[in-house]
Amino acid sequence: MNKKSYSINAQSQRNRLLARLLISPITTLQARSELNIVNPSQRIFELKAEGHNIHTHWETIETGKTKHSMVAYVLVAAV
């Protein structure tokens, strides 16, 4: 399996995350695995500081063996 190579600098990570949020919500796990963002919560914090209206929703995911709490981020369009 070929894994896409991404820049690791913070601005590139914010750009990737914002582009994805414009399409659909994203979980912490998805941001890590699909966008190669190790610390999504920090990038979300920075995007919020830039003025983006991003809501955080906690979800509980069942893995078959146990339950895990995970955050999903949603970009809310300005009215």
JOBEL-V538215 format. One record per residue. N is the residue number from 0. SS is DSSP state (h for helix, s for strand, l for the rest). PHI is phi in degrees with one decimal (999 if undefined). Layout:
# JOBEL-V538215
n;ss;phi
N;SS;PHI
N;SS;PHI
This chain:
# JOBEL-V538215
n;ss;phi
0;l;999
1;l;-87.9
2;l;-100.6
3;l;-67.0
4;l;-93.0
5;l;-124.3
6;l;-67.8
7;l;-99.1
8;l;-70.2
9;h;-60.3
10;h;-64.0
11;h;-63.4
12;h;-64.8
13;h;-62.4
14;h;-61.4
15;h;-63.1
16;h;-65.9
17;h;-65.1
18;h;-60.0
19;h;-68.7
20;h;-64.1
21;h;-67.4
22;h;-92.3
23;l;-165.3
24;l;-60.1
25;s;-142.9
26;s;-91.6
27;h;-58.0
28;h;-61.9
29;h;-64.2
30;h;-60.4
31;h;-69.0
32;h;-80.8
33;h;-89.5
34;h;-111.9
35;l;57.0
36;l;-111.8
37;l;-69.1
38;l;-122.9
39;h;-57.8
40;h;-61.9
41;h;-67.3
42;h;-64.7
43;h;-63.5
44;h;-55.7
45;h;-67.2
46;h;-64.2
47;h;-63.5
48;h;-64.0
49;l;-79.4
50;l;105.8
51;l;-77.1
52;l;-90.4
53;s;-117.1
54;s;-99.4
55;s;-110.8
56;s;-123.5
57;s;-86.2
58;s;-125.6
59;s;-109.0
60;s;-111.2
61;s;-92.0
62;l;-103.7
63;l;99.7
64;l;-102.2
65;l;-156.2
66;s;-110.5
67;s;-127.6
68;s;-90.9
69;s;-142.5
70;s;-93.6
71;s;-118.1
72;s;-105.2
73;s;-129.3
74;s;-85.2
75;l;-100.6
76;l;-65.6
77;l;-69.3
78;l;-91.9
